[in-house]
Amino acid sequence: MKLNTRKLAIIGMLGGISIILGVTPLGFIPIGPVKATIMHIPVIIGSIVEGPVVGLFIGLIFGGFSMFQAYAMPTSPVQVVFLDPVVAVLPRLLIALVAHYSYQGIKRAFGPDNQHRGRVLGAMLAAALGTITNTGGVLGAIYIRHAEFYAEKLGIDPAVVGNTILYGIAIPNGIPEVIIAILVVTAVVRALQKFYKHEL
């Protein structure tokens, strides 16, 4: 697939937004005792509006920046696990594929007679599944590949790492992240309809 000027501009813009969200408090929305991240949302939007290749490039920028951040400006002792590309990059690439194909699948299921409803529900599903892919992919990779190291750095029993990740991070952070992603992605996709017309 050829990357035209518009697609390259979208990659640069949304990739840049992901980085800005990562280095500023804008990337985290405090909800009670937890903080929900929105850094993955540009990947979802890019995948919906410009296709999976554009989404993959944005995901690569997001994942690459996560690795750089873990190396150059870590904020916790466990952040070193993000030097592993399976943790930092692979889930961000999968976001693009999951978001794009879930959106297209719902849109096709509703057919040409219900395009508006298909786009809205498709954007909602893409946002939810893309967010779950990010959260589940990153935390799952940490558990599978770095459970003992994670337990050592946090000073916890390795036997409870799975429960700590699931009940301490995945569920309390993941649920608000899904809700925020659905609201933001749906609003952005609907706003972009006027520019993309029948392409979305």
N, C-alpha and C positions, 0 to 999 in steps of 0.2 A: 504494500500500500504506500503510495507516494504521499509525503507530508508537504502539503501546500503551505503558503504563507500564513493563512488563517490558522491552520492546525499548529504550526510552529509558534505562532503568537499565543495561542491558547495554552500550549505546553509551558511556555515561558511565564505567562501570567499566573496560571494556577499553580505551577511548581513554585514560583516565587511566593505566592500566598501561603503555601504549605510551610515554607521556610520561615516566613514572618510569624506565622502562628506558633512555630516551634521555639522561636527565640524571644517571644514576648508573652505576657500574660493573656493575650487575646486567644491563644490556642487552648485555654482551659477555662471552662465556665464553672464557677463554684455553685454546687447545689447541696445545701446542707453541709454535711461533713465530708463530702466527696467532691472531686473535680472531674467534670466530663470533658474529654478532649474532642476537638472538632478538626484536628489537623488532617484527618483522612477525607474530609468532605470534598476538597478540591479534586481528589482522585475520582470520586463518585460522579461529580458533576461533569468532569472532563470526559469520562467514559460514556455518559449518557448523551451529551451533546455533540461529541466529535468521534466517538467510537473507541473500541478497545485498545488500538495502538496508541492513541493519544493518552488514554488512561494509563497504559503501561509505562509510558515515558514519565508521566506525572508521579506515578507510584515509585518509579526508580529514583526520581529526584527526592521524594519524601523519604524513602528507605535509605538512600545514600546520605542524606542529611542526618538521619537518626544515627548512622554509624559515625559520622563526623562529630556529632554532638557528644556521643559516648566517649570518643577519644579526646576531644579538645576541651569540652566543658561539661564533664559529668556532674550531676547534681545529687547522686546517691552512689553508694558502694556497689549496688547491684546493677548499675547502668552499663557496666562493662559487658554484660551479656548481649548488648546491642551492637557489639563489634562483630557478632556472628551474623552473616548475611541471611541465614535461614530465619533468624529472629527479626532482623531489622528490615530486610528487603523483600523476601519471598511473600510474606502476607500482604505487603503493600501492592505487589504485582497482582496477586489474586483478587484484591479489591476490584481492580479494573475489570477483570473478566466476569466476576460474579455480578457486579453492578450493571455492566452493559447487557449481558445476556438475560438477566432477570427482567430488566426494563423492556428489552425487545420481545421477550416471551409474553409478557402481560399485554403489551401493545398489540401483538399479533392475535392473541387470544380474544381480544375485544373486537378486532376487525375494523374495517374502514368506517362502519356506521356508528361506532362508539369511540372514535379516536381520542376525544378529549378525556373521557373517563379512563381509557386505557393508558394515556400518558400520565395522568395524575396518579392512578394506582400503581403504574409501573415505576414512577419516580419514588413513591413511598416504599415499594418492595425493594427497589435497588438500594435505597438509603439504608433500610433495615438490614438487608443481607450483607451489604458492603461493610457496614459498621460491625456486624457480628463476625465477618471474615477478618477484619482488622484486629478486633479485641481477642477473638478466639484463636486466630492464627499466631499472634505474637505471644500470648500467654501460654498457648499450647506448646509452642516451640521452646519457650523458656523451661516449661515443665519437663518436656521430653529430653532436652539436650543439656539443661543446666540446673536440674533440681537440687543436686547436692551442693553445688556452689551457691545457689540462691539461699538455701537453708543456712549454710555456713555464714554468709554475709549478714543475714538477718538475725542470726542467733536462735534459730528455731530447730525443732526436731525434723529431720528429713522426712519422717513418716507423715507429717502434717502439711507438707509443702503443697500438695494438691488441693487440700481443703482451704489452705490460706489463700492460694491464687484464686480459687473458684469463689469462695464466700467473702474473701477480704478485698478482692479487686474486680473480678469479672462481673459478678452480679451487681454489686452496688454502683460500679462505674458504668458497666455495660448498658444497663437499662436506661439511665438518663441520656447516655450517648446515642442510643437508638432513637429515642424520642426527639432529641435535638436535631439529629441528622434528617429524620423524616420531615420535620418542619422546615429546615433550611433548604434542603435539596428540592422539596416540592415547590417551595416559593420561588427559588431561583429558576427551576425548569419552566414553571408557568410564566415567569417574567421573560424568559428567553424565547418563548413561543413567537412573539411578534417579530423577532429578528430572524429566526430560523424557518418560520412559517411551516411548510409541510415536511421539512427535513427531519424534525424530531419525531 
